[in-house]
Amino acid sequence: MIILHRLGHQVEEFHLNPDLIMAIEANPDTVIALTTGAKVVVAESAERVAVEVRHYRIEILAGAMARRKEQRQERSGPVAPPVRLRPAHDRASAS
């Protein structure tokens, strides 16, 4: 969630799920159109909202990548030593 302020309510914060943002308009107030059809007028600039969304998504992706790395390490466990194969000429003479 990103933290924003409604226009005229600078003291009161509200949290917005950035996945619900469909469009951000600046005319002159910043209006966020949501996928639900609702519109929210915020005190932050359109650029600031875009930066907050970008930071949110970076944080989510970084967490996902860290979790993926942990899962791979858990699954791999201890690595067995490599198996030495006989050269091809040794296999031909053994037949």
PDB file as gemmi writes it, atoms N, CA and C in Angstrom:
CRYST1    1.000    1.000    1.000  90.00  90.00  90.00 P 1                      
ATOM      1  N   MET A   1       0.837  -1.172   0.000  1.00  0.00           N  
ATOM      2  CA  MET A   1       0.000   0.000   0.000  1.00  0.00           C  
ATOM      3  C   MET A   1       0.890   1.246   0.000  1.00  0.00           C  
ATOM      4  N   ILE A   2       0.389   2.279  -0.641  1.00  0.00           N  
ATOM      5  CA  ILE A   2       1.102   3.550  -0.620  1.00  0.00           C  
ATOM      6  C   ILE A   2       0.310   4.512   0.261  1.00  0.00           C  
ATOM      7  N   ILE A   3       1.014   5.433   0.891  1.00  0.00           N  
ATOM      8  CA  ILE A   3       0.388   6.399   1.791  1.00  0.00           C  
ATOM      9  C   ILE A   3       0.222   7.718   1.055  1.00  0.00           C  
ATOM     10  N   LEU A   4      -1.006   8.209   1.027  1.00  0.00           N  
ATOM     11  CA  LEU A   4      -1.330   9.477   0.370  1.00  0.00           C  
ATOM     12  C   LEU A   4      -2.170  10.329   1.317  1.00  0.00           C  
ATOM     13  N   HIS A   5      -2.452  11.554   0.886  1.00  0.00           N  
ATOM     14  CA  HIS A   5      -3.289  12.482   1.657  1.00  0.00           C  
ATOM     15  C   HIS A   5      -4.392  13.012   0.753  1.00  0.00           C  
ATOM     16  N   ARG A   6      -5.622  12.990   1.241  1.00  0.00           N  
ATOM     17  CA  ARG A   6      -6.718  13.578   0.476  1.00  0.00           C  
ATOM     18  C   ARG A   6      -6.523  15.086   0.408  1.00  0.00           C  
ATOM     19  N   LEU A   7      -6.910  15.674  -0.693  1.00  0.00           N  
ATOM     20  CA  LEU A   7      -6.786  17.122  -0.855  1.00  0.00           C  
ATOM     21  C   LEU A   7      -7.606  17.809   0.233  1.00  0.00           C  
ATOM     22  N   GLY A   8      -6.982  18.718   0.959  1.00  0.00           N  
ATOM     23  CA  GLY A   8      -7.644  19.434   2.041  1.00  0.00           C  
ATOM     24  C   GLY A   8      -7.538  18.743   3.387  1.00  0.00           C  
ATOM     25  N   HIS A   9      -6.961  17.557   3.422  1.00  0.00           N  
ATOM     26  CA  HIS A   9      -6.804  16.799   4.669  1.00  0.00           C  
ATOM     27  C   HIS A   9      -5.345  16.366   4.816  1.00  0.00           C  
ATOM     28  N   GLN A  10      -4.450  17.331   4.831  1.00  0.00           N  
ATOM     29  CA  GLN A  10      -3.012  17.037   4.862  1.00  0.00           C  
ATOM     30  C   GLN A  10      -2.601  16.208   6.075  1.00  0.00           C  
ATOM     31  N   VAL A  11      -3.308  16.367   7.183  1.00  0.00           N  
ATOM     32  CA  VAL A  11      -2.922  15.684   8.411  1.00  0.00           C  
ATOM     33  C   VAL A  11      -3.321  14.208   8.369  1.00  0.00           C  
ATOM     34  N   GLU A  12      -4.417  13.896   7.700  1.00  0.00           N  
ATOM     35  CA  GLU A  12      -4.937  12.534   7.678  1.00  0.00           C  
ATOM     36  C   GLU A  12      -4.386  11.752   6.490  1.00  0.00           C  
ATOM     37  N   GLU A  13      -3.689  10.674   6.789  1.00  0.00           N  
ATOM     38  CA  GLU A  13      -3.154   9.804   5.748  1.00  0.00           C  
ATOM     39  C   GLU A  13      -4.185   8.740   5.393  1.00  0.00           C  
ATOM     40  N   PHE A  14      -4.104   8.229   4.181  1.00  0.00           N  
ATOM     41  CA  PHE A  14      -4.863   7.033   3.844  1.00  0.00           C  
ATOM     42  C   PHE A  14      -3.982   6.144   2.984  1.00  0.00           C  
ATOM     43  N   HIS A  15      -4.268   4.869   3.034  1.00  0.00           N  
ATOM     44  CA  HIS A  15      -3.483   3.875   2.307  1.00  0.00           C  
ATOM     45  C   HIS A  15      -4.266   3.461   1.067  1.00  0.00           C  
ATOM     46  N   LEU A  16      -3.566   3.398  -0.054  1.00  0.00           N  
ATOM     47  CA  LEU A  16      -4.194   3.030  -1.315  1.00  0.00           C  
ATOM     48  C   LEU A  16      -3.433   1.869  -1.935  1.00  0.00           C  
ATOM     49  N   ASN A  17      -4.179   0.886  -2.390  1.00  0.00           N  
ATOM     50  CA  ASN A  17      -3.578  -0.252  -3.082  1.00  0.00           C  
ATOM     51  C   ASN A  17      -3.231   0.208  -4.502  1.00  0.00           C  
ATOM     52  N   PRO A  18      -1.949   0.295  -4.853  1.00  0.00           N  
ATOM     53  CA  PRO A  18      -1.570   0.798  -6.167  1.00  0.00           C  
ATOM     54  C   PRO A  18      -2.022  -0.088  -7.322  1.00  0.00           C  
ATOM     55  N   ASP A  19      -2.366  -1.341  -7.034  1.00  0.00           N  
ATOM     56  CA  ASP A  19      -2.852  -2.218  -8.089  1.00  0.00           C  
ATOM     57  C   ASP A  19      -4.242  -1.799  -8.571  1.00  0.00           C  
ATOM     58  N   LEU A  20      -4.921  -0.956  -7.803  1.00  0.00           N  
ATOM     59  CA  LEU A  20      -6.242  -0.474  -8.188  1.00  0.00           C  
ATOM     60  C   LEU A  20      -6.190   0.790  -9.038  1.00  0.00           C  
ATOM     61  N   ILE A  21      -5.010   1.382  -9.186  1.00  0.00           N  
ATOM     62  CA  ILE A  21      -4.882   2.628  -9.941  1.00  0.00           C  
ATOM     63  C   ILE A  21      -4.972   2.338 -11.432  1.00  0.00           C  
ATOM     64  N   MET A  22      -5.909   3.014 -12.085  1.00  0.00           N  
ATOM     65  CA  MET A  22      -6.066   2.868 -13.527  1.00  0.00           C  
ATOM     66  C   MET A  22      -5.405   4.044 -14.243  1.00  0.00           C  
ATOM     67  N   ALA A  23      -5.561   5.262 -13.676  1.00  0.00           N  
ATOM     68  CA  ALA A  23      -4.986   6.454 -14.298  1.00  0.00           C  
ATOM     69  C   ALA A  23      -4.757   7.520 -13.246  1.00  0.00           C  
ATOM     70  N   ILE A  24      -3.767   8.372 -13.519  1.00  0.00           N  
ATOM     71  CA  ILE A  24      -3.488   9.522 -12.655  1.00  0.00           C  
ATOM     72  C   ILE A  24      -3.544  10.757 -13.535  1.00  0.00           C  
ATOM     73  N   GLU A  25      -4.384  11.714 -13.163  1.00  0.00           N  
ATOM     74  CA  GLU A  25      -4.522  12.950 -13.934  1.00  0.00           C  
ATOM     75  C   GLU A  25      -4.104  14.127 -13.066  1.00  0.00           C  
ATOM     76  N   ALA A  26      -3.515  15.125 -13.688  1.00  0.00           N  
ATOM     77  CA  ALA A  26      -3.145  16.355 -12.988  1.00  0.00           C  
ATOM     78  C   ALA A  26      -3.778  17.518 -13.738  1.00  0.00           C  
ATOM     79  N   ASN A  27      -4.929  18.010 -13.243  1.00  0.00           N  
ATOM     80  CA  ASN A  27      -5.648  19.055 -13.986  1.00  0.00           C  
ATOM     81  C   ASN A  27      -6.376  20.032 -13.078  1.00  0.00           C  
ATOM     82  N   PRO A  28      -5.904  20.967 -12.393  1.00  0.00           N  
ATOM     83  CA  PRO A  28      -4.584  21.090 -11.768  1.00  0.00           C  
ATOM     84  C   PRO A  28      -4.429  20.207 -10.536  1.00  0.00           C  
ATOM     85  N   ASP A  29      -5.545  19.737  -9.957  1.00  0.00           N  
ATOM     86  CA  ASP A  29      -5.429  18.825  -8.817  1.00  0.00           C  
ATOM     87  C   ASP A  29      -5.138  17.416  -9.329  1.00  0.00           C  
ATOM     88  N   THR A  30      -4.520  16.627  -8.483  1.00  0.00           N  
ATOM     89  CA  THR A  30      -4.200  15.250  -8.866  1.00  0.00           C  
ATOM     90  C   THR A  30      -5.415  14.373  -8.581  1.00  0.00           C  
ATOM     91  N   VAL A  31      -5.917  13.740  -9.619  1.00  0.00           N  
ATOM     92  CA  VAL A  31      -7.079  12.855  -9.513  1.00  0.00           C  
ATOM     93  C   VAL A  31      -6.628  11.452  -9.898  1.00  0.00           C  
ATOM     94  N   ILE A  32      -6.890  10.506  -8.994  1.00  0.00           N  
ATOM     95  CA  ILE A  32      -6.535   9.113  -9.251  1.00  0.00           C  
ATOM     96  C   ILE A  32      -7.819   8.361  -9.578  1.00  0.00           C  
ATOM     97  N   ALA A  33      -7.883   7.793 -10.771  1.00  0.00           N  
ATOM     98  CA  ALA A  33      -9.020   6.967 -11.172  1.00  0.00           C  
ATOM     99  C   ALA A  33      -8.695   5.522 -10.840  1.00  0.00           C  
ATOM    100  N   LEU A  34      -9.613   4.870 -10.148  1.00  0.00           N  
ATOM    101  CA  LEU A  34      -9.402   3.490  -9.725  1.00  0.00           C  
ATOM    102  C   LEU A  34     -10.161   2.519 -10.624  1.00  0.00           C  
ATOM    103  N   THR A  35      -9.736   1.288 -10.614  1.00  0.00           N  
ATOM    104  CA  THR A  35     -10.398   0.264 -11.428  1.00  0.00           C  
ATOM    105  C   THR A  35     -11.820   0.003 -10.960  1.00  0.00           C  
ATOM    106  N   THR A  36     -12.134   0.424  -9.749  1.00  0.00           N  
ATOM    107  CA  THR A  36     -13.483   0.239  -9.202  1.00  0.00           C  
ATOM    108  C   THR A  36     -14.455   1.288  -9.733  1.00  0.00           C  
ATOM    109  N   GLY A  37     -13.922   2.292 -10.433  1.00  0.00           N  
ATOM    110  CA  GLY A  37     -14.748   3.387 -10.932  1.00  0.00           C  
ATOM    111  C   GLY A  37     -14.689   4.616 -10.050  1.00  0.00           C  
ATOM    112  N   ALA A  38     -14.161   4.478  -8.857  1.00  0.00           N  
ATOM    113  CA  ALA A  38     -14.048   5.610  -7.933  1.00  0.00           C  
ATOM    114  C   ALA A  38     -12.915   6.526  -8.358  1.00  0.00           C  
ATOM    115  N   LYS A  39     -13.016   7.801  -7.964  1.00  0.00           N  
ATOM    116  CA  LYS A  39     -11.943   8.763  -8.198  1.00  0.00           C  
ATOM    117  C   LYS A  39     -11.575   9.397  -6.867  1.00  0.00           C  
ATOM    118  N   VAL A  40     -10.269   9.577  -6.667  1.00  0.00           N  
ATOM    119  CA  VAL A  40      -9.766  10.141  -5.421  1.00  0.00           C  
ATOM    120  C   VAL A  40      -8.919  11.352  -5.765  1.00  0.00           C  
ATOM    121  N   VAL A  41      -9.186  12.488  -5.103  1.00  0.00           N  
ATOM    122  CA  VAL A  41      -8.389  13.699  -5.294  1.00  0.00           C  
ATOM    123  C   VAL A  41      -7.377  13.751  -4.157  1.00  0.00           C  
ATOM    124  N   VAL A  42      -6.096  13.812  -4.508  1.00  0.00           N  
ATOM    125  CA  VAL A  42      -5.040  13.774  -3.491  1.00  0.00           C  
ATOM    126  C   VAL A  42      -4.184  15.031  -3.532  1.00  0.00           C  
ATOM    127  N   ALA A  43      -3.498  15.279  -2.415  1.00  0.00           N  
ATOM    128  CA  ALA A  43      -2.647  16.457  -2.295  1.00  0.00           C  
ATOM    129  C   ALA A  43      -1.317  16.282  -3.032  1.00  0.00           C  
ATOM    130  N   GLU A  44      -0.859  15.030  -3.192  1.00  0.00           N  
ATOM    131  CA  GLU A  44       0.419  14.773  -3.844  1.00  0.00           C  
ATOM    132  C   GLU A  44       0.321  15.021  -5.346  1.00  0.00           C  
ATOM    133  N   SER A  45       1.454  15.343  -5.950  1.00  0.00           N  
ATOM    134  CA  SER A  45       1.494  15.541  -7.402  1.00  0.00           C  
ATOM    135  C   SER A  45       1.405  14.187  -8.108  1.00  0.00           C  
ATOM    136  N   ALA A  46       1.051  14.228  -9.378  1.00  0.00           N  
ATOM    137  CA  ALA A  46       0.979  12.990 -10.162  1.00  0.00           C  
ATOM    138  C   ALA A  46       2.343  12.306 -10.207  1.00  0.00           C  
ATOM    139  N   GLU A  47       3.399  13.103 -10.314  1.00  0.00           N  
ATOM    140  CA  GLU A  47       4.749  12.541 -10.343  1.00  0.00           C  
ATOM    141  C   GLU A  47       5.074  11.839  -9.031  1.00  0.00           C  
ATOM    142  N   ARG A  48       4.663  12.462  -7.917  1.00  0.00           N  
ATOM    143  CA  ARG A  48       4.931  11.874  -6.600  1.00  0.00           C  
ATOM    144  C   ARG A  48       4.178  10.543  -6.433  1.00  0.00           C  
ATOM    145  N   VAL A  49       2.934  10.501  -6.900  1.00  0.00           N  
ATOM    146  CA  VAL A  49       2.149   9.262  -6.823  1.00  0.00           C  
ATOM    147  C   VAL A  49       2.832   8.177  -7.660  1.00  0.00           C  
ATOM    148  N   ALA A  50       3.298   8.531  -8.851  1.00  0.00           N  
ATOM    149  CA  ALA A  50       3.981   7.561  -9.713  1.00  0.00           C  
ATOM    150  C   ALA A  50       5.246   7.035  -9.041  1.00  0.00           C  
ATOM    151  N   VAL A  51       5.987   7.908  -8.375  1.00  0.00           N  
ATOM    152  CA  VAL A  51       7.203   7.484  -7.666  1.00  0.00           C  
ATOM    153  C   VAL A  51       6.841   6.528  -6.535  1.00  0.00           C  
ATOM    154  N   GLU A  52       5.791   6.823  -5.799  1.00  0.00           N  
ATOM    155  CA  GLU A  52       5.363   5.947  -4.702  1.00  0.00           C  
ATOM    156  C   GLU A  52       4.959   4.567  -5.227  1.00  0.00           C  
ATOM    157  N   VAL A  53       4.241   4.543  -6.339  1.00  0.00           N  
ATOM    158  CA  VAL A  53       3.838   3.271  -6.946  1.00  0.00           C  
ATOM    159  C   VAL A  53       5.069   2.489  -7.381  1.00  0.00           C  
ATOM    160  N   ARG A  54       6.024   3.171  -7.994  1.00  0.00           N  
ATOM    161  CA  ARG A  54       7.251   2.520  -8.447  1.00  0.00           C  
ATOM    162  C   ARG A  54       8.004   1.917  -7.250  1.00  0.00           C  
ATOM    163  N   HIS A  55       8.135   2.666  -6.171  1.00  0.00           N  
ATOM    164  CA  HIS A  55       8.841   2.168  -4.984  1.00  0.00           C  
ATOM    165  C   HIS A  55       8.115   0.971  -4.382  1.00  0.00           C  
ATOM    166  N   TYR A  56       6.802   1.027  -4.364  1.00  0.00           N  
ATOM    167  CA  TYR A  56       6.000  -0.090  -3.848  1.00  0.00           C  
ATOM    168  C   TYR A  56       6.265  -1.353  -4.664  1.00  0.00           C  
ATOM    169  N   ARG A  57       6.247  -1.213  -5.979  1.00  0.00           N  
ATOM    170  CA  ARG A  57       6.442  -2.385  -6.842  1.00  0.00           C  
ATOM    171  C   ARG A  57       7.865  -2.926  -6.743  1.00  0.00           C  
ATOM    172  N   ILE A  58       8.839  -2.044  -6.602  1.00  0.00           N  
ATOM    173  CA  ILE A  58      10.232  -2.483  -6.416  1.00  0.00           C  
ATOM    174  C   ILE A  58      10.345  -3.285  -5.129  1.00  0.00           C  
ATOM    175  N   GLU A  59       9.697  -2.808  -4.079  1.00  0.00           N  
ATOM    176  CA  GLU A  59       9.736  -3.502  -2.791  1.00  0.00           C  
ATOM    177  C   GLU A  59       9.092  -4.892  -2.896  1.00  0.00           C  
ATOM    178  N   ILE A  60       7.967  -4.975  -3.588  1.00  0.00           N  
ATOM    179  CA  ILE A  60       7.282  -6.256  -3.760  1.00  0.00           C  
ATOM    180  C   ILE A  60       8.163  -7.229  -4.555  1.00  0.00           C  
ATOM    181  N   LEU A  61       8.733  -6.761  -5.657  1.00  0.00           N  
ATOM    182  CA  LEU A  61       9.569  -7.629  -6.488  1.00  0.00           C  
ATOM    183  C   LEU A  61      10.840  -8.060  -5.758  1.00  0.00           C  
ATOM    184  N   ALA A  62      11.440  -7.145  -4.998  1.00  0.00           N  
ATOM    185  CA  ALA A  62      12.648  -7.497  -4.241  1.00  0.00           C  
ATOM    186  C   ALA A  62      12.330  -8.572  -3.210  1.00  0.00           C  
ATOM    187  N   GLY A  63      11.194  -8.449  -2.542  1.00  0.00           N  
ATOM    188  CA  GLY A  63      10.783  -9.463  -1.583  1.00  0.00           C  
ATOM    189  C   GLY A  63      10.535 -10.805  -2.242  1.00  0.00           C  
ATOM    190  N   ALA A  64       9.910 -10.790  -3.415  1.00  0.00           N  
ATOM    191  CA  ALA A  64       9.640 -12.026  -4.144  1.00  0.00           C  
ATOM    192  C   ALA A  64      10.941 -12.692  -4.582  1.00  0.00           C  
ATOM    193  N   MET A  65      11.882 -11.899  -5.061  1.00  0.00           N  
ATOM    194  CA  MET A  65      13.161 -12.462  -5.499  1.00  0.00           C  
ATOM    195  C   MET A  65      13.936 -13.050  -4.317  1.00  0.00           C  
ATOM    196  N   ALA A  66      13.893 -12.377  -3.166  1.00  0.00           N  
ATOM    197  CA  ALA A  66      14.575 -12.890  -1.978  1.00  0.00           C  
ATOM    198  C   ALA A  66      13.940 -14.199  -1.532  1.00  0.00           C  
ATOM    199  N   ARG A  67      12.611 -14.258  -1.566  1.00  0.00           N  
ATOM    200  CA  ARG A  67      11.903 -15.489  -1.176  1.00  0.00           C  
ATOM    201  C   ARG A  67      12.233 -16.631  -2.135  1.00  0.00           C  
ATOM    202  N   ARG A  68      12.303 -16.317  -3.430  1.00  0.00           N  
ATOM    203  CA  ARG A  68      12.635 -17.334  -4.424  1.00  0.00           C  
ATOM    204  C   ARG A  68      14.036 -17.889  -4.180  1.00  0.00           C  
ATOM    205  N   LYS A  69      14.970 -17.016  -3.858  1.00  0.00           N  
ATOM    206  CA  LYS A  69      16.343 -17.448  -3.588  1.00  0.00           C  
ATOM    207  C   LYS A  69      16.381 -18.358  -2.366  1.00  0.00           C  
ATOM    208  N   GLU A  70      15.621 -17.995  -1.314  1.00  0.00           N  
ATOM    209  CA  GLU A  70      15.563 -18.831  -0.114  1.00  0.00           C  
ATOM    210  C   GLU A  70      15.002 -20.208  -0.434  1.00  0.00           C  
ATOM    211  N   GLN A  71      13.938 -20.250  -1.229  1.00  0.00           N  
ATOM    212  CA  GLN A  71      13.321 -21.525  -1.575  1.00  0.00           C  
ATOM    213  C   GLN A  71      14.273 -22.399  -2.380  1.00  0.00           C  
ATOM    214  N   ARG A  72      15.011 -21.808  -3.291  1.00  0.00           N  
ATOM    215  CA  ARG A  72      15.982 -22.590  -4.073  1.00  0.00           C  
ATOM    216  C   ARG A  72      17.058 -23.165  -3.180  1.00  0.00           C  
ATOM    217  N   GLN A  73      17.518 -22.375  -2.216  1.00  0.00           N  
ATOM    218  CA  GLN A  73      18.558 -22.852  -1.311  1.00  0.00           C  
ATOM    219  C   GLN A  73      18.026 -23.967  -0.413  1.00  0.00           C  
ATOM    220  N   GLU A  74      16.763 -23.846   0.011  1.00  0.00           N  
ATOM    221  CA  GLU A  74      16.165 -24.884   0.848  1.00  0.00           C  
ATOM    222  C   GLU A  74      16.024 -26.193   0.077  1.00  0.00           C  
ATOM    223  N   ARG A  75      15.619 -26.101  -1.196  1.00  0.00           N  
ATOM    224  CA  ARG A  75      15.398 -27.290  -2.019  1.00  0.00           C  
ATOM    225  C   ARG A  75      16.696 -27.973  -2.407  1.00  0.00           C  
ATOM    226  N   SER A  76      17.742 -27.187  -2.639  1.00  0.00           N  
ATOM    227  CA  SER A  76      18.977 -27.784  -3.149  1.00  0.00           C  
ATOM    228  C   SER A  76      19.684 -28.618  -2.094  1.00  0.00           C  
ATOM    229  N   GLY A  77      19.647 -28.199  -0.845  1.00  0.00           N  
ATOM    230  CA  GLY A  77      20.287 -28.949   0.224  1.00  0.00           C  
ATOM    231  C   GLY A  77      21.772 -29.114  -0.032  1.00  0.00           C  
ATOM    232  N   PRO A  78      22.391 -30.095   0.615  1.00  0.00           N  
ATOM    233  CA  PRO A  78      23.824 -30.319   0.382  1.00  0.00           C  
ATOM    234  C   PRO A  78      24.052 -30.884  -1.025  1.00  0.00           C  
ATOM    235  N   VAL A  79      25.104 -30.440  -1.628  1.00  0.00           N  
ATOM    236  CA  VAL A  79      25.429 -30.859  -2.992  1.00  0.00           C  
ATOM    237  C   VAL A  79      26.314 -32.100  -2.942  1.00  0.00           C  
ATOM    238  N   ALA A  80      25.914 -33.134  -3.678  1.00  0.00           N  
ATOM    239  CA  ALA A  80      26.694 -34.377  -3.733  1.00  0.00           C  
ATOM    240  C   ALA A  80      27.950 -34.157  -4.572  1.00  0.00           C  
ATOM    241  N   PRO A  81      29.028 -34.870  -4.263  1.00  0.00           N  
ATOM    242  CA  PRO A  81      30.239 -34.716  -5.069  1.00  0.00           C  
ATOM    243  C   PRO A  81      29.985 -35.235  -6.480  1.00  0.00           C  
ATOM    244  N   PRO A  82      30.693 -34.711  -7.471  1.00  0.00           N  
ATOM    245  CA  PRO A  82      30.477 -35.158  -8.852  1.00  0.00           C  
ATOM    246  C   PRO A  82      30.901 -36.618  -9.032  1.00  0.00           C  
ATOM    247  N   VAL A  83      30.211 -37.302  -9.925  1.00  0.00           N  
ATOM    248  CA  VAL A  83      30.520 -38.705 -10.232  1.00  0.00           C  
ATOM    249  C   VAL A  83      31.525 -38.709 -11.378  1.00  0.00           C  
ATOM    250  N   ARG A  84      32.622 -39.425 -11.181  1.00  0.00           N  
ATOM    251  CA  ARG A  84      33.647 -39.483 -12.219  1.00  0.00           C  
ATOM    252  C   ARG A  84      33.259 -40.546 -13.230  1.00  0.00           C  
ATOM    253  N   LEU A  85      33.175 -40.164 -14.478  1.00  0.00           N  
ATOM    254  CA  LEU A  85      32.826 -41.087 -15.553  1.00  0.00           C  
ATOM    255  C   LEU A  85      34.097 -41.647 -16.190  1.00  0.00           C  
ATOM    256  N   ARG A  86      33.997 -42.878 -16.673  1.00  0.00           N  
ATOM    257  CA  ARG A  86      35.145 -43.470 -17.360  1.00  0.00           C  
ATOM    258  C   ARG A  86      35.259 -42.844 -18.741  1.00  0.00           C  
ATOM    259  N   PRO A  87      36.447 -42.674 -19.237  1.00  0.00           N  
ATOM    260  CA  PRO A  87      36.614 -42.158 -20.603  1.00  0.00           C  
ATOM    261  C   PRO A  87      35.965 -43.120 -21.603  1.00  0.00           C  
ATOM    262  N   ALA A  88      35.611 -42.639 -22.775  1.00  0.00           N  
ATOM    263  CA  ALA A  88      34.911 -43.432 -23.813  1.00  0.00           C  
ATOM    264  C   ALA A  88      35.729 -44.660 -24.217  1.00  0.00           C  
ATOM    265  N   HIS A  89      37.058 -44.555 -24.330  1.00  0.00           N  
ATOM    266  CA  HIS A  89      37.857 -45.699 -24.758  1.00  0.00           C  
ATOM    267  C   HIS A  89      37.838 -46.825 -23.717  1.00  0.00           C  
ATOM    268  N   ASP A  90      37.698 -46.521 -22.423  1.00  0.00           N  
ATOM    269  CA  ASP A  90      37.601 -47.547 -21.381  1.00  0.00           C  
ATOM    270  C   ASP A  90      36.274 -48.296 -21.485  1.00  0.00           C  
ATOM    271  N   ARG A  91      35.203 -47.591 -21.837  1.00  0.00           N  
ATOM    272  CA  ARG A  91      33.884 -48.225 -21.967  1.00  0.00           C  
ATOM    273  C   ARG A  91      33.850 -49.185 -23.154  1.00  0.00           C  
ATOM    274  N   ALA A  92      34.545 -48.822 -24.233  1.00  0.00           N  
ATOM    275  CA  ALA A  92      34.541 -49.676 -25.442  1.00  0.00           C  
ATOM    276  C   ALA A  92      35.281 -50.989 -25.149  1.00  0.00           C  
ATOM    277  N   SER A  93      36.363 -50.963 -24.388  1.00  0.00           N  
ATOM    278  CA  SER A  93      37.132 -52.171 -24.129  1.00  0.00           C  
ATOM    279  C   SER A  93      36.453 -53.064 -23.101  1.00  0.00           C  
ATOM    280  N   ALA A  94      35.564 -52.483 -22.280  1.00  0.00           N  
ATOM    281  CA  ALA A  94      34.868 -53.277 -21.259  1.00  0.00           C  
ATOM    282  C   ALA A  94      33.764 -54.125 -21.868  1.00  0.00           C  
ATOM    283  N   SER A  95      33.315 -53.825 -23.060  1.00  0.00           N  
ATOM    284  CA  SER A  95      32.205 -54.575 -23.673  1.00  0.00           C  
ATOM    285  C   SER A  95      32.640 -55.859 -24.282  1.00  0.00           C  
TER     286      SER A  95                                                      
END                                                                             
